[in-house]
């Protein structure tokens, strides 16, 4: 029953005796991987089929086999149950009296709540040493002879520990799966079953059903003979083990029935659309599905594994020095990209958008409107076609609307959705979930909206539909274009007039774009007014290049000797040019060329050349006009001669991060001293920037600002947590390296 121990050196194994009950494809592959990688000192197998046990020893899958499951688990510090899900309870009952006191018990089943119920039935409670698991891996082949040590490499394994579970055992089990090459994720058991019902169980059910239906046709030979590749690819999963899937569907009955009901209703809707010739409905479904499939890893309201459970860890590595030369166009303005989708969706008729920013935040906004029944074609190289539904044509989404990392989207959506007839919930990623939303929730409540937030006024936001909104006169305590836009959008649905007065000018894209769509907005100095009852009419929008994205290159060229860079088609809206005004006051050589107006927005080409900068006291009236550009302006200040003082910038503390403190901390890592104040910072210029590692705290603008800093650094700069750069500037790396910044990117994780 035994074979000699494997030879080979290495670190101490994670477990001494691992018992695997059930040597099919999954159990056998896990046993083989653990044994070959020496993650356990001994691997013991147990199975009803003695021939498979003998084969397991001969093939090197296990070290030895036991004649019964009771003998296999005796003295084991790791027990893995790899039997069909409906056999779990009987196996648990058989091994329960023989488990050692320090055992870790896990499984590999495709359903988790059924395993939890089986454990509680046998043990009378939930032991803290039980950790359910499910490897998302498989093969058309089955049995011990198909077992392979690389089955789990680069595949996900989901663990569903209880909140009271043993954390040390969870860590060891995670290390074991990681040692097999898997990417380990955790989530609640019931959520696991819901996700798997939608993404695995339903597709298998459809494949089985489709093949069974077509096999019953009288001319089935031709059907299968001439089937195209898509049919073969989709129905491949119908060759899976029928017994296994029989057990899975019965064990995950409730979650599967729920998703079948949703799918059946949608399929009936498509049948009706085909029957009645409703091409608009077909286009809506197909375009939404294509976009969801193309971007499933970034959105789908948190349905995709990568969105719900993990993200890649992205690190920037920058070599010191470099040149800045070239002629480039940065991506489209993010603020306008958001608003073009929102107002185009609420307009009557078709809206064509060019220059749309295809970053994750803007795509999340686009997907949210698809989830509310809006047909949107694209994006295709920055072109989007929106089939507007009118101010009152949105439909209730089935699930929370996932807005990624975008505070702009969440705050504007709050106003827009407060006037709808249906309930909605707005969620975002970890960073967005920490940002305050009380600044929009509070005035919306004054208008009659019913909004629930998490502790501290943070997301998720739950907005109750069907409320009668009333216009208010609101004097904003702090300048914020997002708050102003939120209230103006709510005003489209409110009785009477909504009046918003800001303490200092902020970007006015919402007012300009509403007027561009034919909706009357009155602007008098710092006050904007709207009344409900109007309509928006679709048209064409050409989104200018984003001046916030251009800012990184404006500073890069300004601080780099010999630099000469042209930035094309940049939006120079008067409420956005604070960065130009501040850099020019510091002595920057920036020439505005080819000024013109496109779709109501002023644009121009900007040529910037190196010039010696000097420190200044930044005028407070410029702060709201450059609020997003300050991280990189801090880098300009470090490279300037003399002192730069920023005041009146409290808003920076509630962005994706506390940008004042995070920038100060990052500069300190590079040897630059600053003085942080409650509403700003003092930077003494001329200090050298050394090598160091900077934590961007998931803030895209922090990451890009320190990338620019490398041009004047004396050593390599490493910037961590940079994945969110894609949210606002998806091709930053390509443009940065094209102009001469020495940037490389490292990725890890899933």
C-alpha positions, 0 to 999 in steps of 0.5 A: 500500500506504500511506495518510497518517499519522494526524493528532493530538497526543500523547505519544511512541508506545510502538513505532515500527513494529508489524506485525500478522500476521492481520487478523481480528477480534482482530488488526484491532481491536488494529491499529485501537486502536493506530493511533487511540490513536497507541500505535505510529508506524506499523501494518503489516498482513500477511494471506493475503487481499489484499482484507482488506489493502486494506480495512484501509487504506481503513477506517483499521485499518492505515497500510500493508500488506506483500505478505509476512509477511517484509516486514511484520516487517522493522524492526518493534519489535513483532510481533503474531501473530494467526493461528489457533493451529495456524498459529502455528509455520509463521508463526514459521518464516517470520518468524524470519530477518527479525526485528530485534534489538530486537523484542518478539514476542507473540500473541493466541491462546486457548491458550498452551502450544501457542504456547510449544511452537511458539516453542521448536521454531522458535527452539530456546529461549525468547527473553526478548523473546517474551511470549505474550498472550490478550485475553479479548474477541470478537464474533459478527462476524468479519473486518476489517470487524468490527474496532473500536477499543473491542473491548478496553475493560474486558476482560481481557488475560492475558500469560504471560511467562516468569520470565526474560523482559525486564521492560522489554518486559513493561512496554511491552506492558502499557502498550500493552494498557492504552492500548487500554482493557484490564485486563492480568493475568499468569499462567503459561502452563499455568495459563492453559490450565487456566483457559480450558479450564474457563471458555471452552473447555468452555462452547463445546464444550457449546454446539456439542454441544447445538445439534448434538444438538437440530438432529438431532431430528425436531421441531427446528423447534419446539425452536428456535421456542419456545426460551426466552431462556436457551437463546438466551443459552447457545447464542449462542456456538455461532455462533462460528468452527468453524475457530478452535474446531477449532484451539483444542480440538486445541491445548489437548487435555490441559486440555480433556480433563481438564475434560471428564472432570470435567464428564462424571462430574458430569453422570452423577451428576445423571442418576443423581440424577434417575433415582433421585429423589435430590432431596437430591443435586439440591438440593446441586448446584443450591444450590452452583452458584447460590452459586458463580455469585453469588459467583464473583468472590470465591471458587470456590477461585481459579478466577475471573479476578478472584480469581486475578489481581487485585483492585480497589483501593479508597480511602476519602476522608474529610472532617473532622468530622461528627456521629454520630446514629442507631439502627443494627444492625451485621452479624452476628458474624463469629466466630459466623458462621464457627462456625455454618456449620462446626458446622451442616455437621458436625451431623446434621439441618438447622440454620437460621441467622439473622443470618449475616454475608454478608461475603467471609470468611464466604462463603468458609467457606460455599463451602468446605463446599459444596466438601466436599459439604454442601448449604447454602441461602442466604444470603438476607438473613442466613438460611442453611439447612444440611443437615448431613452428620454428623461423618464425612460430609464429602467430599474437595474437588477443589481447594484450599479458598480461605479469602480473608482469614480467619485464623479460618477457616484455623486452625479448618479446620486442626483440623477437617480434621486428623481427616478421611479425605481430603487437603486444602489450605487457601489464601487471599489475599495477606494471609492467605498471610503470616500464621503458622500454626505456632501451630496446626500444631505442637500438631496435629502433637503430636496426630498430624496430618500438616501441611505449610506454606510457609516460616515456617509460612505458608499454604498448609496441606497436611493429610494425611487418614487420620491417627489423632489422639490427644487431648493436654493443651495449655497455650497459650503465648499467649491465642488463641481461634483456637488453642483452637477449632482444637484442640477441633475436632480433639478431636472426632476424637481418641482420648481427651480433648483438654484446652486451657488458656489463659493468659487468657480468650478468646472462648468461642463454640466451646464455647458453640456445641458445647454448643448443638449437644448436644456435651458440653464441660467448662469449668473456669476457663481449661481446656476439655475434649472427647472424641470419640464424640459427635454434633452435632444441628442446630437454630437459631442467631440470630447477634448483631450483632458487637461488633467491628463495633460498636466502630467506632461506640462510639468514633465516638460517644464522641469526637464532641461531641453524639453519641447513637447506639444499636446494636441486638442486639449480642453481649455475650459476657463473653469479648468485652466488653473494648472496653466495659470499656476505654472505660468506664474511659476515661470513655465514656458507654455504657448497656447496655439490653434484656439478653437471651439468644439461643441461649446467647449474651447480647445487648443494645442499646447506647446511647452518647453523647459524653463526655470520655475520659481516658487509662489504663493498659489492664489486661492481663486485658482485652487478650485480650477486646478484641484485635480492637478495639485499632485503633479504641481507639488512635483513642479514646486519641488523643482522650483527655486524658492518656496511654494505655499498652497492654502484653501485646498481642503478638498484635496483631503477627500479625493481618492486619497488624502492627496496632501498627506499622501504626497507629503509622505511620498516626497519624504520617502524621496528625501524631500521635506514639506510642511503640511497644514490643515488646508494645504502644504508648504514646499521649499524648492530646490531639494534633491529627490533621491531614490525610494519607494512610494505608496500611491494608496491606489490613487492614480494621480499620485502614481502618475505625479511621482512618475514625472518626479523621476525625471529629476530624481537621482535614483530609481523610484518604485511606486506601488499600488498603481492599478487605478491609473487605468481608471483615468489614463489607460495609455499613460505608460505608452505616452510616458515612454514615448516622450522619454520617461523611463517607466516600466510596469510590473504586475502580480496577482490575479 
